[in-house]
Amino acid sequence: MKKWLKSSLCVAGFAGCMSLCLAGCGVQTDIVNSSSDIIYNGSVVSVVGDDIIFSNGYSSSEISTMDDYNTYANTSYLATVNSNDLTGDMYLSPESTKLKGEVTGFSNMYSFVYGDSIYYAAPNKHRTSSNQYVFTYVSFFKCAFDGSGETELLTTSSYDSATAQIRALKYGDNAYLFVYDGTQLNCINLSNDSVTTISSAATSVALPSEGEQWNGTVYYSEDKENAYGQAGNAAFKHSVADGQSVSLSVPLNYSVSFTGRSQDNVFYTLTYAPTSVSHTRLATAAQIESTTLNTAGRVFYSAAISNIKAAGGQNMQQGYVFTSSLSGNSQILFMPSNSTSPTVLLSNSDYTDLLLVYGDYVYYANDTGISYKTISTGDVVSVVSDMTIESSKIGYDFYDSGNLKTIYFYAQREYAEDDETPEDERDTNYYLYATNADGSGEVSLIGQTDNPVEDCPNVALIASLSVVGGVLVIGGIVATVIIVRKKRGY
């Protein structure tokens, strides 16, 4: 257990003193989780009863130095706020409670709640053997609801944002966090924090979405050594029940790339090497395990696809929404389950990111807003407009009946028309906002634009202090340091 560190600083020429403690040292919260399931509300929030656990801000710039990291840590920290304290105002935020000092609002952010722990991702801060930082790698942590008891679970050894996948999934009585960094596929058992490396050379993986029913088996591909005149790759299934991987049947000269999954329906691109012709197949788990991958299931689409999400239900025909490119231009399409001819929902100029599919509704974003389109009618509703938003991030939560209620998103701080803050002095960081998912009501600011008032100090301030032989140096001023230690969880 780490120690609580409290420093009394006596500085010549200064009156008074200041106290510092380590960020994430344990703060007062009233969060109680009564659910035995994984609580996942998109990668940006976890809603536990009336409490919202979130990353206070989002840093859209790349982190390349520790100075960058410490700057972003001023706003992009893990925090919590009670939903009853929301102001309903897009200019005024509620007072949040800072839980941890790591940067959690970044391009590869991911967080959820399971049991009495918060799980979250942060940029890697381990140095390489050449004493360099690689902030593009990702570290995964867990902590208690008060920010104490931090445990590092895994740090990736690479990270390709274009192909990486992270999923928190429950199967039976156990919960797992799968981390595919674009090369290595790992599984963390959340009951004991043990890490299993499923593959060190995976080229694709099929994982279900959070909250889906599934068979406890993941599917992945790897390159393989080929004899002269042969081509193709290899595919495997891995069962969390026994921890074993078994090869699947891929004929010679065929390459498979898993591109999506909905429950136990698996999508994969199949390429025949001699002709380089590719198409997407859809097969059930039972089909791909009982026959060769070039004959399993059926041809779903004549080209490669991505971002596959189930749609429909109730009064609407079921099917799948996905993206695919035509002549280099991406489109969002809908394929009914009983059809082989998709409908184009949105063209390349209509959207930047496909965010969420909920029944009949397809949520999408660009740099200035979020909208949804009703598949069955073609109607479009604007949910957020005329804001500078981070178009790739979204959170959501539901009414008790299961209806989609709230959309959470990051945007630059809005200023009232009569605000006299000069343009060049305005805050351009991205903070968390919320609005009704149906587009009604007002946009509310959640992320706090100033550091919260609580025990834990600004991380950048801590990083700027250096202690040498019991002497604290603050910007060249020498101060005496009196160290008082007492045991406390961290």
N, C-alpha and C positions, 0 to 999 in steps of 0.2 A: 504494500500500500504506500502511495506517495504521501509526502508530508505537506501539511499546510505551511505556507511561507508568508510571514508577515514582517515587513521591514519598517522600522522607524528611521526616518531620514533627517539628520540634523545638518543643515546646510548653512554655512557662514553667509551672512548678508540676507538670509531669508527668515521670516518669522513663521512660526508654526511648524507643522510636520505633515507628512502624507503617508497613508497606508496603502500597501499594494497586496493583492492576493492573486493567485493564479486563476485565469478564466476557467469557468466550468467547475468551480470548487464546491458546488452544492448550494442551490437556492431553494426558497420556499415555493412549492407548487402544490396544487390540490388535485393533480391528475390521477384518476383511478380508471384502470382498464378492466372492464367486466367481460370483455370478449376473449374467446379462446382462439379466434381466427387471426390471420394476419390483417392488420389495418393498413390498407394502401389506398390512397386517394390521389393517385398521380404522383409523379416524382417530386413534387414541390411541397405537398402538405400531407399530414396525417391527422385525421379528425377523431379525437377520442372524447366521446360525449360532447360537452360544451367547449372543450379545449382544442385549439388549433396549434399543432406543432409544425414549424415551417422554417425555411431559410429566410431570414429577414430581408436580404437583398440578393441581387444577381449581378455578378461581374461578367460582363460580356467580353471584356478584353482578355487576351491570353496572359497567363501568369508565367513570367520568365525569370524573375528574381525573388529573393526573400522579401525585398522591399515591396514588390508588387503584392506578394501574399499578405504582408502585414497591412498594407493599405486597404486591400479588399476585405480583410478580416474586420475592419471597422464597421462594415455594413452587412456583409454576407455571412453572418453567423447563425447558428442554430438557436431558435427562440420559440417561445410559446405565448399565446394570448387567449383569453377566454372570449368566446364568440359573443357573449352578452355585453362585452365592453366595446364592441365595434361601434364606431361613431356614426356610420352611415354617411360619411363625408369623404370626398375624394381628395381633400386638402389636409385633413386632420387625422392623424393616426392614433390608435389607442396606445397606452404604455405597455410594451411587451416585456417579457422576462428573458434575459439572455441565459442560455443554457451552456453553450460551448463556444470556444473561440476559433475553432477551425473554420476555414472557408467552405461552406456547404452549398452556397449558391454559385454554381459554375457549370460549365458545359456538360459535364458527365454526372450531374447531381442525381441522387437517388436516396429516398428515405422512406421508412415505414415503421410501424409499431408492431411488436409481437410480445405478448405477455406484459411484463413490467419494464421492458427495454425499448429504447429508441435506437434504430439502426440507421446509419447515414454514411454517405460517401464524402470524401474530401480529397483535394489534390495531394499527391505523395510529397512528403517532406523528408524522406530518407535520402541521404547522399549516396552517390555511386562510389565505386572504388577510387575514382579520380577526383573525389570530393566535389562533385557537381550535383545540383538538384535537377530532377526530371519531373516537373510539376504536371506533365501530361499523364503520368501514371496515376492510378487511383487507389486510395486506401479506404478500407471499410472498417467502421467502428460500431460499437454499441455503448450505450450509457443508460443510467437510470433516468427517471422522469425529472429529477432535480439536477441533471447534468453530471452527477458523480459516478464513480465506478467505471470510468472509461476503459474499454478493452479494444485493442486493435485486432481485427479478425483476419484480415488479408490485405496485402498490397500487391498490385499487379506488377508483372515484370515487363509489360508493354501495354499499349492501349491504342487501338485503331477505332476512332469514334465512328467511322463509317460502317463498320461491321460489328462492333461490340454490342453485347446484349447483357442486361442485368434483370433477373427475375426473382422475386420473393414468392415462393410457392409452398403450399401445404399439401401433404399427401398422407392420408390416414391420421395418425396422432402426431406426426412429426412435421416440422417446418424446415425449409431449406432456402438458402440464398445461392442462386447460380450466377456465376460471374464468368462471362466469356469476353476476353479482352481483344479478340480478333485473332488470337493464336492459341492461348491456353484456356481450357474450359475447366473451371473449379466449381466444387459444390461445398458449401458450408452448412453443416448440420447445426441448426440453431438451438438444439437441446443441449449440446455439449461444446459448441464452438469448434468442432473438429473440421479440418479442411481435407477434401479428397480431390486430387487432380485427376479428372476424368481423361483429359487428353492434353498433351503438350504441343500438339501440332494440328489443331482443328482448323478447318477452312470454312466451315459453316455449321450452324446448329439450329435445331427446331425446338423451341421452348413455348409452352402455352402462355397465355396472358395471365396476369395476376387475378386470382379469384375464380379461375375456371376449374371445372372438373377435368381431371386427367388421369392417365394410367400409371403415373409414377415412373415413366420411361422417357428419356430424352434421346434425340437422334442427332447425329453429327457426322461430318465427313472429314477425311484426311487425304492428303496426297499420298502416293505410294510409289515405290520403286517399280519401274516397268521394264520388262524384257524388250529386246530389240523388236521393233515392228508392232508393239502394243502401246495402248494409251489408256486413259481413264484414271479413276481414283477409287477410293474405298469409302464405305459408309458403315456406321455402327449404331447400335442402340445400347443405352446404359440404364440399368434399373437401380433406383434408389433403395429398393427393398433388399437387394443382396449385394449392391455395390459392384456388380459385374458388368463388363462391356462385351457384347457379342456382335460379330460382323454380320452385315446384311449382304444380300446378293446383288452385286453390280456387275453386269456383263463386261467383258473386255471391250475397250474402245468407247465406253460410256463414262461420262463424268456427271456426278450429281452434286448439286448445291442446294441445301435446304434454305428456303426463303420465307417460310412462315408456317403458322400453325394456329388452329382454332380448336380448343379441346384436344381430341385425338384425331382430328383431320389434319393431315400434314401436306404442305405444299413444297415442291422442289422443282428446280430447273434441271432438266436432263439434256445433255449435249452429246451428240454423236461425233466423235473426234474426226473421222475421215471427211465429214462434210461441214463441221462446225455449226450444224443446224441445232437450234435449241427450242425447247418449248417447256411450259409449266404443267406439271401433273398434280393431281389431287388424289390422295389415297388415305384410307383409314390406317390406323396403326396396325390393325390385324392384317390388312392387305400387304403392307410393305414388309411385314415380318414373315409372310408365308409364300412370297413369290419374288421374282426379280424386280428391281426397281424400274426397269424399262417397260414392264407390263402391268405393274400394280396400278389399281385405280383407273383413272381416265385422264385424258388430256383436258386441262382446264382452260389454258390460254395459249396462243401461238407464240408468245414471247415471254421473256423474263418479267417478273412482277415483284413488288415489295409492299411493305406497310399493309399487309393483309389483315382485315378486321371483319368479324362476323356482323351482319346487319339483319334487321327485320324482326319478326315475331309479332304476336297479337294479331292485328288486322292487316299486317303487311307481309308480303311474301319474303321468305328468308333467302339469304344469299350472302355475298361477300363484297366488301368495298376494298379496293386496292389501287396502287399507283403503278403506272407503266409508262414507258416513253415511246412516242411515235415521232420518228425523224428528229430525235434529240429533244423533243418537247414533252415534259411530264404531264400526265393526265390522271385525274381521279375517276375511276370507273366503278360501276356496280354490276355484278354478275348474279342474276337469280340462280338459285340452286338447281333448277330444272332447265337451265339454258346454257348454251355455249356462245352466246352473243351478248357482250356486255353493253351497257349504256354509259355514255360519257357524262359524268356529273359536273366536272370542273376541268377547265383547260389550264394550261401553264400560266396564263396571265391572270387567272382568278385567285391564285393562292400561292403561298410560300411553303406552308407546312400543313399536312393532314394531322389533326390533333386527336380526335376522338370520334368514335362511331357509337351512337346510343340508339338502338332500335331503328327508327325511321330517320334519324337525324345524323348528319355528317358535319362535324365541327372542323373548321379550318381557319387558318390565320395568314395574314401578311404583316408587314412591318407597322401598320397603323391600326389594325383592328382584328376582331374575331367575329366570325359569322357561322351560321349553320344553314344547311340546305336539307329540306325534306325530300327524301328519295322518291316517295310515292307521288308527290304533287309538283316537285320542282320549285316550291316556294323557298325564298331566301330571307333570313332574318338576321339583322345586324345585332350582335350582342355587345360589342365594344367598337367604338369608332373614334377617329381623330386623336389617338394617343400613340406615342412611340413605344411599341411593345417588343418584348422578346418573343418572337413568333413560334419558337420550337418548344416552349415549356407551357404545361397546363396542369392544373389540379382540379379536382371535382369532389363533390360529396352529394349525398342523397337524402331524401325524406325517408322516414321509417318505412313507408310503403314501397320504397325502392325506386321512386321517381327521381330523376336527376334534378338537383336543386340549385347548386352553386358552382360557378366556374371561378377558379383562382388563376391569376396570370401576373407576369412581371411587366412593368412599364416604367418609363421615366416619370419622375414626380411632376404632378400638374400644379400650376400656379394660377391663382384667381386673376381675373382681368385687372383688378385694381391693385395687385401686388406690385410694389415698387422695387423689388429686387432687380438689380441690373442684369441684363441677359448673360453677360460673361461671368456672373457670380452665382448663377442658378445651379442647383444640384442636378446633375445629369445621370446619377446612378439609377439603377432599376430596382424598384421596390414591389412588394406583393400587393395586389389589389384583388377584390372579390366583386362579383356581380351575379345577379340571377341568371340561371342558365337559359331561360326563355327570352332573355333580352329586355325584360321589364325591370323597373326600379332603377336605383342609382348605383354607380360604381363607388366602392368603399376602399379607402386606403387601409391596409393592414400592416405592412412593413413600417417599422418606426424609422423616421428619417434622422433621428438623433440617437446616440447611444443610450440605452435604458439606464435608469437609476437603480442600481443594485450593487452587490458586493464586488462583482468582477470588473476589472478595469479594462481599458482599451488595450487590445493586443499589441497594437503598434507602439504604444508607450512602453510596454514591457520590453519589446524587442529593441527599443532605442536605448535602454539602460544596460550598462555593463558593470559587472562587479569584479574588481581586481584586489585580491588579498584583503577582503573585508572593507574595501573602499568602493563606493558607488560613484561612477563618472556619468554626469548628466550634461551632455553637450559641452564637455571640457571643464565643468564645475565639479570639484571633488566634494563628496559628502560622506560622512561616517555612517556605516550601516550596522545596526544592532539587529541580530537575527533572533527571533523568538519562534520556536517550533512547538507545535502541538499536533497530536494525531487527529486526522480527520479524513474521511473518505474522499477520494478524488478520482 
